[in-house]
Amino acid sequence: MKATLFEPTKAAWLTVPAGAVYSGLSGRLLQNAIAAGLVRSSIVKMPNAKRGRRLIERASLDRWIEQGVGERADLPHLADNCARQAGRPRTKKSNRKG
């Protein structure tokens, strides 16, 4: 019998790499979200062990992602790039040095 592939969408808890694959976000961003208290996580380790495995609660990751639904990007340079691609004039002059 062949082993089946792990399906992260069915697991209640995900490792950081699995959470990154599941969400499409980087592992670094997930670590920052955990540190900021935006996503619940747990470190699973044996008694007296110095190291363990950090797991992310999938439901809290989903909630955090869903909080951003309908939000506008707060990055003016993205709006300028989108306008240029659509053939519209830029919204305002960029402050970046070229």
Buried (B, 14 or more C-beta within 10 A) or exposed (E): EEEEEEEBEEBEBBBBEBBBEBBEBEBEEBBEBBEEEBBBBEEEEEEEEEEEEBBBBBEBBBEBBEEEEEEEEEEBEEBBEEEEEEEEEEEEEEEEEE
